[in-house]
Protein backbone atom coordinates (compact mmCIF):
# COMPACT_ATOMS: atom_id res chain seq x y z
CA UNK A 1 0.00 0.00 0.00
CA UNK A 2 0.94 3.62 -0.50
CA UNK A 3 -0.24 6.93 0.82
CA UNK A 4 0.37 10.18 -1.01
CA UNK A 5 0.69 12.31 2.08
CA UNK A 6 1.02 15.93 3.19
CA UNK A 7 1.78 16.07 6.90
CA UNK A 8 0.44 19.64 7.10
CA UNK A 9 -3.05 18.40 6.18
CA UNK A 10 -5.29 17.10 8.98
CA UNK A 11 -7.19 14.72 6.66
CA UNK A 12 -3.92 13.32 5.38
CA UNK A 13 -2.64 12.83 8.94
CA UNK A 14 -5.91 11.07 9.84
CA UNK A 15 -5.52 8.58 6.99
CA UNK A 16 -1.85 8.06 7.88
CA UNK A 17 -2.77 7.32 11.51
CA UNK A 18 -5.55 4.97 10.41
CA UNK A 19 -3.14 2.92 8.33
CA UNK A 20 -0.70 2.80 11.25
CA UNK A 21 -3.42 1.78 13.72
CA UNK A 22 -4.50 -1.08 11.44
CA UNK A 23 -0.93 -2.39 11.32
CA UNK A 24 -0.85 -1.98 7.55
CA UNK A 25 2.52 -2.10 5.82
CA UNK A 26 2.57 1.00 3.60
CA UNK A 27 4.90 3.34 1.79
CA UNK A 28 4.60 7.06 2.48
CA UNK A 29 5.08 9.40 -0.44
CA UNK A 30 5.38 13.02 0.62
CA UNK A 31 4.22 14.23 -2.76
CA UNK A 32 5.17 17.86 -2.22
CA UNK A 33 8.80 16.82 -1.57
CA UNK A 34 8.90 14.13 -4.27
CA UNK A 35 6.18 15.06 -6.76
CA UNK A 36 4.71 12.35 -8.97
CA UNK A 37 5.53 12.52 -12.65
CA UNK A 38 3.03 12.47 -15.50
CA UNK A 39 2.98 8.66 -15.73
CA UNK A 40 2.43 8.30 -11.97
CA UNK A 41 -0.46 10.77 -11.97
CA UNK A 42 -2.00 9.06 -14.98
CA UNK A 43 -1.71 5.71 -13.20
CA UNK A 44 -3.27 7.15 -10.04
CA UNK A 45 -6.20 8.49 -12.04
CA UNK A 46 -6.84 5.02 -13.48
CA UNK A 47 -6.76 3.52 -9.97
CA UNK A 48 -9.02 6.30 -8.68
CA UNK A 49 -11.32 5.87 -11.68
CA UNK A 50 -11.71 9.62 -12.11
CA UNK A 51 -10.86 12.37 -14.57
CA UNK A 52 -7.88 14.59 -13.81
CA UNK A 53 -9.99 17.70 -13.15
CA UNK A 54 -11.64 15.89 -10.21
CA UNK A 55 -8.25 15.42 -8.53
CA UNK A 56 -7.59 19.18 -8.52
CA UNK A 57 -7.71 21.16 -5.27
CA UNK A 58 -9.77 24.14 -6.34
CA UNK A 59 -9.16 26.12 -3.16
CA UNK A 60 -5.43 26.50 -3.79
CA UNK A 61 -4.13 29.93 -4.77
CA UNK A 62 -2.27 28.47 -7.76
CA UNK A 63 -5.59 27.10 -9.06
CA UNK A 64 -7.41 30.40 -8.58
CA UNK A 65 -4.59 32.38 -10.19
CA UNK A 66 -3.90 30.11 -13.16
CA UNK A 67 -6.75 27.69 -13.84
CA UNK A 68 -10.07 28.86 -12.41
CA UNK A 69 -12.75 29.04 -15.08
CA UNK A 70 -10.58 27.37 -17.71
CA UNK A 71 -11.53 24.27 -19.65
CA UNK A 72 -8.41 22.13 -19.91
CA UNK A 73 -7.93 18.74 -21.52
CA UNK A 74 -7.14 15.67 -19.44
CA UNK A 75 -3.48 15.97 -20.42
CA UNK A 76 -3.37 19.68 -19.56
CA UNK A 77 -4.80 19.02 -16.07
CA UNK A 78 -2.21 16.28 -15.55
CA UNK A 79 0.55 18.65 -16.69
CA UNK A 80 -0.78 21.25 -14.23
CA UNK A 81 -0.48 18.74 -11.37
CA UNK A 82 3.05 17.82 -12.45
CA UNK A 83 4.00 21.49 -12.52
CA UNK A 84 2.11 22.37 -9.30
CA UNK A 85 1.83 19.29 -7.04
CA UNK A 86 -0.04 21.43 -4.48
CA UNK A 87 -3.03 21.08 -6.82
CA UNK A 88 -3.28 17.33 -6.12
CA UNK A 89 -6.09 16.40 -3.74
CA UNK A 90 -4.92 14.54 -0.65
CA UNK A 91 -4.49 12.08 0.79
CA UNK A 92 -4.50 9.39 -1.87
CA UNK A 93 -4.32 5.84 -0.54
CA UNK A 94 -3.43 3.08 -3.00
CA UNK A 95 -4.03 -0.62 -2.51
CA UNK A 96 -3.14 -2.78 -5.51
CA UNK A 97 -5.07 -1.58 -8.55
CA UNK A 98 -7.48 0.59 -6.51
CA UNK A 99 -7.06 3.99 -4.89
CA UNK A 100 -9.19 6.45 -2.96
CA UNK A 101 -8.98 10.03 -1.84
CA UNK A 102 -9.19 9.83 1.95
CA UNK A 103 -12.03 12.36 2.26
CA UNK A 104 -13.97 11.25 4.21
CA UNK A 105 -11.78 8.73 6.01
CA UNK A 106 -14.53 6.12 5.54
CA UNK A 107 -13.25 5.73 1.98
CA UNK A 108 -9.91 4.53 3.34
CA UNK A 109 -11.72 2.12 5.68
CA UNK A 110 -13.64 0.69 2.70
CA UNK A 111 -10.43 0.30 0.68
CA UNK A 112 -8.80 -1.58 3.55
CA UNK A 113 -11.81 -3.87 3.90
CA UNK A 114 -11.70 -4.94 0.23
Buried (B, 14 or more C-beta within 10 A) or exposed (E): BBBBBBEEBEBBBBBBEBBEEEEBEBEBBEBBEEBBEEEBBBBBBEBBEBEBBEBBBEEBEBBEEEBEEEEBEEEEBBBBBBEBBBBBBBBBBBBEEEBBBBBEBEBBBEBBEE
